[in-house]
Amino acid sequence: MTPSPPARPGVRPPAALPVAGLLVVTAVWGSTFFLLKDVVDRVPVPDFLAVRFVVAALALAVLFPKAVGRLSSADRRVGVVLGLLYGIAQLLQTVGIQTTSASVSGFITGMYVVFTPFLAALLLRTRLGWAAWTAVALATLGLGLLSLQGFAVGTGELLTLAGALFYALHIVGLGRWSRSSEAIGLTVVQLATVSVVCTIGALPGGITLPDRAYDWGVLVYMAVVAGAAALVVQTWAQAHLAPTRAAVIMTMEPVWAAVFAVALGGEALGPRVLVGGALVLAAMYLVELAPSRAGLESDLEPEPEPAPTAA
């Protein structure tokens, strides 16, 4: 039987810090849409993902060479499982977007915000109140307004929906197993696993490397900042946040994407963007700032970690 990971340290960070960390992560993720707009026309997406995650894993392992060694065997197995979930989600989303539009793909991928509370209730026995479900509904409506221009269900949409399910499983898994004291080591194992999964997915057609300095710059940013650093922060933050709460916060990604597109890409700020962003912010208000939190009390924090056991 797999031993339980050791308990989280008793000292918790200020309540706003994990939330702020996830918001920074979503801002970094949101910035990538603007940067990737031209690069993926020159480098196939599966190849880009494979190289990105290899660079991310190597960079973090070089910067923190002892991090993985401090993990228990149970922690390493957890990291592999989480990496497989995330890697499979990446591949499904990548294959799916080949036969659907980017906007529809973005909306369907965001459906992890719907899957997460159901999976948390099923796998973690989490009880959610009215405010949590209302926040999920508001975030979903906001995602639809931000992303959708039309919708039809085909193979690409179904594959992307399956990817969203795996993203939700990753969020739930992080909420259950991540420990702030071992966030870096756990992230290295996840990234190494994701790099293997994505490389396997890219191998059939051969791996094409970027051939210009700008593309390499974007790839390094995606690997080091939006990959390694962002996953470290997400892993650390989710040690202190329940899965549904984290999922709602993470729906800020398309809001940031719209902000960057308007500020740096010259896109128009239309009513759909304003209303969609407002709905996502309203969902954030419900899970973070509402004065009455009765509807969220059972989903505010992850379940207490079990006592440490011998490996």
WOQUIQUI-V885925 format. One line per field, one symbol per residue. phi: phi as a letter, one per 30 degrees, with the letter a starting at -180 (. if undefined). psi: psi as a letter, one per 30 degrees, with the letter a starting at -180 (. if undefined). burial: # if it has 16 or more other C-alpha atoms within 10 Angstrom, else .. A space follows every 50 residues. Layout:
phi=???
psi=???
burial=???
//
This chain:
phi=.dddddddeddcdeedddddddddddddedddddddecdddcbeeedddd dedddddddddddbdcddddddddddddddddddddddddddddddddbb ddddedddeddedddeddddddcchdcccdddddddddddddddddcdbl abcbddddddddddddddddddddddcdbddbdddddededdddddddde dddecicccebbddddddddddddddcddddddddddddbbdeddddded ddedddeddddddcciddcddddddddddddddeeddbcedccedcedbd bddeddddbdd
psi=kklklllllfkklkefeeeeeeeeeeeeeeffeeefefefffkkeeeeee eefeeeeeeeeeeiffeeffkleeeeeeeeeeeeeeeeeeeeeeeeffgl leeeeeeeeffffeeeeeeeeeefhkkkaeeeeeeeeeeeeeeeefekfl kkkaeeeeeeeeeeeeeeeeeeeefefkkefgeeeeeeeeeeeeeeeeee ffeeglkklkgleeeeeeeeeeeeefdeeeeeeeeeeffgkleeeeeeef ffefeeeeeeeeeffglkileeeeeeeeeeeeeeeefefkejgeffefge llkkkllklk.
burial=...###.#.........##.###############...#...######## ###########.....##..##..#######################..# #.##################...#.###..##################.. .....##.######################.##################. ##....##.#....#..################################# ###########...........#..#########.###....#.##.### ###.#......
//
